[in-house]
Amino acid sequence: MDKKLPDNMLRAALARNDPAAVELIWDRYAGDLFAYLLVVLCSRHDAEDVLQTVFVRIVQKRHRLAKAHRMDAYVYRIARNEAFRFIGRRKKGRTIEAVTESWLIVPEGKPEPNDLAEQLQAALVSLPQPQREVIVMKIYRQKTFLEISGLLGLSQNTVASRYRYGMEKLRTLLENLTL
Amino acid sequence: MNEKDTQNEQIEHFMRKAHLHKPSPELKKRITAEAAKAWNQTSPELSWQVPVRRLLVSAAAAVFVIWLTNCSSDYAVARWRSGGLEIAHQQSLDPDALPEIPYNPLVRHLVSTSRKPSITEASALRSYAERMLLILDEAQQNGASKPPTPAEGRSYLLPTQSGHDSYS
Protein backbone atom coordinates (compact mmCIF):
# COMPACT_ATOMS: atom_id res chain seq x y z
CA MET A 1 0.00 0.00 0.00
CA ASP A 2 1.05 3.54 -0.62
CA LYS A 3 2.16 4.62 2.83
CA LYS A 4 2.67 8.20 1.71
CA LEU A 5 -1.03 8.71 1.36
CA PRO A 6 -2.36 9.24 4.86
CA ASP A 7 -5.60 7.71 6.06
CA ASN A 8 -6.91 11.14 6.99
CA MET A 9 -6.86 12.33 3.40
CA LEU A 10 -8.94 9.39 2.29
CA ARG A 11 -11.28 9.73 5.28
CA ALA A 12 -11.80 13.41 4.48
CA ALA A 13 -12.63 12.64 0.84
CA LEU A 14 -15.09 9.96 1.96
CA ALA A 15 -16.66 12.31 4.48
CA ARG A 16 -17.13 14.93 1.76
CA ASN A 17 -18.73 12.23 -0.38
CA ASP A 18 -16.23 13.17 -3.05
CA PRO A 19 -16.10 10.70 -5.99
CA ALA A 20 -12.38 11.45 -6.30
CA ALA A 21 -11.97 9.12 -3.32
CA VAL A 22 -12.24 6.20 -5.77
CA GLU A 23 -8.89 7.18 -7.27
CA LEU A 24 -7.36 7.50 -3.82
CA ILE A 25 -8.67 4.08 -2.82
CA TRP A 26 -7.23 2.63 -6.00
CA ASP A 27 -3.82 4.22 -5.48
CA ARG A 28 -3.69 3.04 -1.94
CA TYR A 29 -5.16 -0.46 -2.03
CA ALA A 30 -5.36 -1.81 -5.59
CA GLY A 31 -1.82 -3.28 -5.72
CA ASP A 32 -2.11 -5.14 -2.45
CA LEU A 33 -5.64 -6.31 -3.05
CA PHE A 34 -4.82 -7.58 -6.52
CA ALA A 35 -1.83 -9.52 -5.19
CA TYR A 36 -3.94 -10.96 -2.40
CA LEU A 37 -6.70 -12.01 -4.81
CA LEU A 38 -4.17 -13.53 -7.22
CA VAL A 39 -2.80 -15.68 -4.44
CA VAL A 40 -6.17 -16.75 -3.11
CA LEU A 41 -7.81 -17.39 -6.47
CA CYS A 42 -4.70 -18.51 -8.40
CA SER A 43 -6.07 -16.93 -11.55
CA ARG A 44 -5.35 -13.52 -13.00
CA HIS A 45 -8.66 -13.30 -14.81
CA ASP A 46 -10.68 -14.22 -11.72
CA ALA A 47 -8.64 -11.82 -9.59
CA GLU A 48 -9.48 -8.97 -11.97
CA ASP A 49 -13.19 -9.78 -11.84
CA VAL A 50 -13.23 -10.05 -8.06
CA LEU A 51 -11.19 -6.86 -7.68
CA GLN A 52 -13.91 -5.03 -9.56
CA THR A 53 -16.57 -6.48 -7.24
CA VAL A 54 -14.45 -5.53 -4.25
CA PHE A 55 -14.19 -1.93 -5.40
CA VAL A 56 -17.92 -1.70 -5.97
CA ARG A 57 -18.48 -3.09 -2.46
CA ILE A 58 -15.99 -0.62 -0.98
CA VAL A 59 -17.81 2.25 -2.68
CA GLN A 60 -21.18 0.98 -1.44
CA LYS A 61 -19.84 0.76 2.09
CA ARG A 62 -17.77 3.91 1.92
CA HIS A 63 -19.41 5.46 4.99
CA ARG A 64 -18.49 2.48 7.11
CA LEU A 65 -15.00 2.53 5.62
CA ALA A 66 -14.62 6.17 6.66
CA LYS A 67 -15.48 5.22 10.25
CA ALA A 68 -13.43 2.02 10.33
CA HIS A 69 -10.70 1.88 12.95
CA ARG A 70 -8.32 0.28 10.45
CA MET A 71 -9.23 1.05 6.88
CA ASP A 72 -6.75 -1.42 5.42
CA ALA A 73 -8.10 -4.29 7.53
CA TYR A 74 -11.66 -3.38 6.54
CA VAL A 75 -10.75 -3.38 2.86
CA TYR A 76 -8.95 -6.71 3.19
CA ARG A 77 -11.97 -8.17 4.92
CA ILE A 78 -14.17 -7.18 1.99
CA ALA A 79 -11.67 -8.69 -0.45
CA ARG A 80 -11.45 -11.88 1.57
CA ASN A 81 -15.24 -12.27 1.75
CA GLU A 82 -15.65 -11.64 -1.96
CA ALA A 83 -12.83 -14.04 -2.83
CA PHE A 84 -14.37 -16.85 -0.78
CA ARG A 85 -17.81 -16.13 -2.21
CA PHE A 86 -16.29 -16.39 -5.67
CA ILE A 87 -14.54 -19.65 -4.80
CA GLY A 88 -17.86 -21.02 -3.57
CA ARG A 89 -19.53 -20.17 -6.86
CA ARG A 90 -16.60 -21.53 -8.83
CA LYS A 91 -16.74 -24.84 -6.99
CA LYS A 92 -20.39 -25.18 -7.93
CA GLY A 93 -19.59 -24.36 -11.56
CA ARG A 94 -16.59 -26.56 -12.12
CA THR A 95 -15.81 -29.85 -10.50
CA ILE A 96 -12.12 -29.95 -11.39
CA GLU A 97 -10.21 -26.77 -10.94
CA ALA A 98 -7.59 -26.38 -13.63
CA VAL A 99 -5.00 -23.78 -12.75
CA THR A 100 -3.12 -23.30 -15.96
CA GLU A 101 -3.18 -19.52 -16.04
CA SER A 102 0.04 -17.74 -15.21
CA TRP A 103 -0.14 -15.21 -12.41
CA LEU A 104 3.53 -15.15 -11.50
CA ILE A 105 6.01 -13.62 -13.92
CA VAL A 106 9.79 -13.78 -14.24
CA PRO A 107 11.51 -10.87 -15.98
CA GLU A 108 13.11 -11.53 -19.33
CA GLY A 109 16.81 -12.18 -19.20
CA LYS A 110 16.67 -14.79 -16.46
CA PRO A 111 17.45 -18.34 -17.62
CA GLU A 112 14.31 -20.20 -18.72
CA PRO A 113 11.91 -17.69 -17.22
CA ASN A 114 8.76 -19.62 -18.08
CA ASP A 115 9.95 -22.81 -16.42
CA LEU A 116 10.94 -20.95 -13.27
CA ALA A 117 7.63 -19.13 -13.07
CA GLU A 118 5.71 -22.34 -13.61
CA GLN A 119 7.62 -24.23 -10.96
CA LEU A 120 7.33 -21.44 -8.42
CA GLN A 121 3.65 -21.11 -9.16
CA ALA A 122 3.10 -24.85 -8.87
CA ALA A 123 4.93 -24.89 -5.52
CA LEU A 124 2.85 -22.01 -4.18
CA VAL A 125 -0.41 -23.53 -5.39
CA SER A 126 0.38 -26.77 -3.59
CA LEU A 127 0.50 -24.90 -0.27
CA PRO A 128 -2.63 -24.53 1.83
CA GLN A 129 -4.28 -21.20 1.14
CA PRO A 130 -3.65 -19.65 4.62
CA GLN A 131 0.08 -20.40 4.35
CA ARG A 132 0.20 -19.23 0.75
CA GLU A 133 -1.34 -15.84 1.49
CA VAL A 134 1.07 -15.17 4.36
CA ILE A 135 4.13 -16.14 2.31
CA VAL A 136 3.11 -14.04 -0.66
CA MET A 137 2.29 -11.01 1.48
CA LYS A 138 5.63 -11.36 3.21
CA ILE A 139 7.80 -12.04 0.18
CA TYR A 140 6.09 -10.25 -2.67
CA ARG A 141 4.46 -7.35 -0.81
CA GLN A 142 7.23 -6.87 1.79
CA LYS A 143 4.85 -6.90 4.76
CA THR A 144 5.99 -7.57 8.28
CA PHE A 145 4.32 -10.20 10.46
CA LEU A 146 2.76 -7.40 12.48
CA GLU A 147 1.23 -5.81 9.39
CA ILE A 148 -0.04 -9.14 8.09
CA SER A 149 -1.58 -10.00 11.45
CA GLY A 150 -3.39 -6.65 11.48
CA LEU A 151 -4.66 -7.04 7.93
CA LEU A 152 -5.89 -10.60 8.31
CA GLY A 153 -7.14 -10.23 11.88
CA LEU A 154 -4.83 -12.96 13.19
CA SER A 155 -2.31 -13.07 16.00
CA GLN A 156 1.30 -12.46 15.13
CA ASN A 157 2.23 -15.95 16.33
CA THR A 158 -0.32 -17.54 14.01
CA VAL A 159 1.05 -15.58 11.07
CA ALA A 160 4.63 -16.52 11.96
CA SER A 161 3.80 -20.20 12.31
CA ARG A 162 1.90 -20.24 9.02
CA TYR A 163 4.92 -18.67 7.37
CA ARG A 164 7.29 -21.17 8.96
CA TYR A 165 5.22 -24.23 7.96
CA GLY A 166 4.76 -22.86 4.46
CA MET A 167 8.47 -22.24 4.03
CA GLU A 168 9.28 -25.76 5.18
CA LYS A 169 7.02 -27.17 2.51
CA LEU A 170 8.45 -24.83 -0.11
CA ARG A 171 11.97 -25.89 0.85
CA THR A 172 11.24 -29.48 -0.01
CA LEU A 173 9.32 -28.55 -3.14
CA LEU A 174 11.96 -26.18 -4.47
CA GLU A 175 15.01 -28.14 -3.34
CA ASN A 176 16.03 -29.12 -6.85
CA LEU A 177 15.65 -25.61 -8.17
CA THR A 178 17.61 -23.75 -5.51
CA LEU A 179 20.53 -26.13 -5.33
CA MET B 1 17.88 -22.73 13.74
CA ASN B 2 20.44 -20.61 11.90
CA GLU B 3 20.62 -23.16 9.14
CA LYS B 4 16.86 -22.99 8.70
CA ASP B 5 16.93 -19.21 8.61
CA THR B 6 19.62 -19.30 5.96
CA GLN B 7 17.60 -21.77 3.91
CA ASN B 8 14.52 -19.59 4.25
CA GLU B 9 16.49 -16.59 3.10
CA GLN B 10 17.74 -18.58 0.09
CA ILE B 11 14.19 -19.54 -0.82
CA GLU B 12 12.97 -15.98 -0.33
CA HIS B 13 15.78 -14.72 -2.54
CA PHE B 14 14.97 -17.33 -5.13
CA MET B 15 11.27 -16.52 -5.07
CA ARG B 16 11.98 -12.82 -5.50
CA LYS B 17 13.30 -13.60 -8.96
CA ALA B 18 9.67 -13.73 -9.93
CA HIS B 19 6.96 -11.24 -9.10
CA LEU B 20 3.22 -10.95 -9.17
CA HIS B 21 1.26 -9.28 -11.90
CA LYS B 22 0.30 -5.71 -11.19
CA PRO B 23 -3.10 -4.30 -12.08
CA SER B 24 -2.91 -2.90 -15.60
CA PRO B 25 -3.95 0.67 -16.53
CA GLU B 26 -6.86 -0.79 -18.53
CA LEU B 27 -8.04 -2.61 -15.43
CA LYS B 28 -7.76 0.59 -13.42
CA LYS B 29 -9.84 2.44 -16.00
CA ARG B 30 -12.50 -0.27 -16.04
CA ILE B 31 -12.75 -0.67 -12.28
CA THR B 32 -12.70 3.01 -11.38
CA ALA B 33 -15.44 3.61 -13.97
CA GLU B 34 -17.57 0.87 -12.40
CA ALA B 35 -16.85 2.16 -8.92
CA ALA B 36 -17.77 5.72 -9.92
CA LYS B 37 -21.04 4.40 -11.35
CA ALA B 38 -21.72 2.59 -8.06
CA TRP B 39 -20.81 5.76 -6.19
CA ASN B 40 -23.50 7.73 -8.02
CA GLN B 41 -26.10 5.00 -7.60
CA THR B 42 -25.72 4.64 -3.85
CA SER B 43 -27.05 7.57 -1.88
CA PRO B 44 -25.08 8.80 1.09
CA GLU B 45 -26.17 6.96 4.22
CA LEU B 46 -27.15 9.40 6.95
CA SER B 47 -25.98 8.66 10.46
CA TRP B 48 -29.47 8.38 11.95
CA GLN B 49 -30.64 5.93 9.29
CA VAL B 50 -28.64 3.02 10.64
CA PRO B 51 -30.22 2.81 14.15
CA VAL B 52 -33.69 3.49 12.73
CA ARG B 53 -33.27 0.71 10.22
CA ARG B 54 -32.04 -1.67 12.93
CA LEU B 55 -35.00 -0.74 15.12
CA LEU B 56 -37.44 -1.44 12.31
CA VAL B 57 -35.84 -4.76 11.55
CA SER B 58 -35.94 -5.73 15.25
CA ALA B 59 -39.62 -4.74 15.51
CA ALA B 60 -40.49 -6.72 12.40
CA ALA B 61 -38.61 -9.72 13.79
CA ALA B 62 -40.46 -9.43 17.11
CA VAL B 63 -43.84 -9.26 15.38
CA PHE B 64 -42.94 -12.27 13.31
CA VAL B 65 -41.89 -14.27 16.38
CA ILE B 66 -45.12 -13.38 18.19
CA TRP B 67 -47.20 -14.32 15.18
CA LEU B 68 -45.32 -17.59 14.86
CA THR B 69 -45.84 -18.36 18.55
CA ASN B 70 -49.57 -17.62 18.25
CA CYS B 71 -49.87 -19.89 15.26
CA SER B 72 -48.05 -22.73 16.95
CA SER B 73 -50.10 -22.41 20.16
CA ASP B 74 -53.35 -22.32 18.15
CA TYR B 75 -52.25 -25.42 16.35
CA ALA B 76 -51.38 -27.16 19.61
CA VAL B 77 -54.71 -26.21 21.26
CA ALA B 78 -56.71 -27.24 18.19
CA ARG B 79 -55.64 -30.82 18.69
CA TRP B 80 -57.02 -30.86 22.23
CA ARG B 81 -60.25 -29.09 21.27
CA SER B 82 -61.18 -31.93 18.98
CA GLY B 83 -62.50 -33.98 21.95
CA GLY B 84 -59.41 -35.07 23.76
CA LEU B 85 -59.47 -32.30 26.36
CA GLU B 86 -63.15 -32.79 27.25
CA ILE B 87 -62.69 -36.46 27.92
CA ALA B 88 -59.57 -35.82 29.92
CA HIS B 89 -61.36 -33.17 32.00
CA GLN B 90 -64.32 -35.43 32.73
CA GLN B 91 -62.06 -38.26 33.74
CA SER B 92 -60.00 -36.13 36.05
CA LEU B 93 -63.08 -34.96 38.02
CA ASP B 94 -63.65 -38.42 39.48
CA PRO B 95 -61.04 -38.85 42.25
CA ASP B 96 -61.83 -42.55 42.74
CA ALA B 97 -61.19 -43.24 39.08
CA LEU B 98 -57.73 -41.74 39.26
CA PRO B 99 -54.90 -44.25 39.02
CA GLU B 100 -52.22 -44.50 41.64
CA ILE B 101 -50.09 -41.44 41.13
CA PRO B 102 -47.61 -39.57 43.26
CA TYR B 103 -49.04 -36.82 45.49
CA ASN B 104 -52.43 -38.54 45.44
CA PRO B 105 -53.84 -36.61 48.48
CA LEU B 106 -52.95 -33.33 46.86
CA VAL B 107 -54.60 -34.34 43.58
CA ARG B 108 -57.76 -35.44 45.44
CA HIS B 109 -57.87 -32.12 47.25
CA LEU B 110 -57.52 -30.23 43.98
CA VAL B 111 -60.29 -32.26 42.36
CA SER B 112 -62.65 -31.72 45.31
CA THR B 113 -61.88 -27.99 45.25
CA SER B 114 -62.75 -27.84 41.59
CA ARG B 115 -66.22 -29.23 42.46
CA LYS B 116 -67.16 -26.18 44.50
CA PRO B 117 -70.49 -24.67 43.43
CA SER B 118 -70.03 -21.57 41.41
CA ILE B 119 -72.25 -18.57 40.98
CA THR B 120 -73.36 -19.79 37.62
CA GLU B 121 -74.85 -22.97 39.03
CA ALA B 122 -78.67 -23.12 39.08
CA SER B 123 -79.02 -23.62 42.84
CA ALA B 124 -76.84 -20.64 43.65
CA LEU B 125 -78.74 -18.44 41.25
CA ARG B 126 -82.04 -19.61 42.70
CA SER B 127 -80.97 -18.83 46.26
CA TYR B 128 -79.62 -15.48 45.10
CA ALA B 129 -82.97 -14.62 43.48
CA GLU B 130 -84.90 -15.75 46.60
CA ARG B 131 -82.70 -13.58 48.81
CA MET B 132 -83.27 -10.64 46.55
CA LEU B 133 -87.03 -11.14 46.68
CA LEU B 134 -86.89 -11.42 50.47
CA ILE B 135 -84.97 -8.18 50.75
CA LEU B 136 -87.42 -6.42 48.45
CA ASP B 137 -90.43 -7.74 50.42
CA GLU B 138 -88.92 -6.56 53.72
CA ALA B 139 -88.20 -3.19 52.20
CA GLN B 140 -91.81 -2.84 51.03
CA GLN B 141 -93.21 -3.92 54.43
CA ASN B 142 -91.05 -1.46 56.35
CA GLY B 143 -92.28 1.34 54.11
CA ALA B 144 -88.84 1.69 52.65
CA SER B 145 -88.06 4.46 55.16
CA LYS B 146 -84.43 3.45 55.55
CA PRO B 147 -82.42 0.84 53.73
CA PRO B 148 -81.65 -2.37 55.63
CA THR B 149 -78.09 -2.62 56.92
CA PRO B 150 -76.19 -5.68 55.86
CA ALA B 151 -75.57 -8.18 58.60
CA GLU B 152 -71.96 -8.64 59.81
CA GLY B 153 -70.75 -6.00 57.38
CA ARG B 154 -71.71 -7.98 54.32
CA SER B 155 -73.77 -6.90 51.37
CA TYR B 156 -77.14 -8.61 50.85
CA LEU B 157 -76.59 -8.45 47.14
CA LEU B 158 -73.76 -10.95 47.22
CA PRO B 159 -74.73 -14.57 47.64
CA THR B 160 -72.78 -16.61 50.16
CA GLN B 161 -71.46 -20.05 49.53
CA SER B 162 -71.84 -22.70 52.16
CA GLY B 163 -68.57 -23.49 53.89
CA HIS B 164 -66.53 -20.90 51.96
CA ASP B 165 -65.84 -17.30 52.79
CA SER B 166 -64.80 -16.25 49.37
CA TYR B 167 -65.18 -17.17 45.73
CA SER B 168 -61.54 -17.63 45.14
Interface residues (C-beta under 8 A of the other chain):
Chain A: N17 P19 V22 E23 I25 W26 A30 G31 F34 A35 L38 V39 R44 E48 L51 Q52 F55 V56 I58 V59 Q60 R62 H63 W103 L104 I105 V106 P107 K110 L116 A117 L120 V136 I139 Y140 M167 L170 R171 L174 L177 T178
Chain B: Q7 N8 Q10 I11 E12 F14 M15 R16 K17 A18 H19 L20 H21 K22 P23 L27 K28 R30 I31 T32 E34 A35 A36 A38 W39 N40 T42 P44 E45
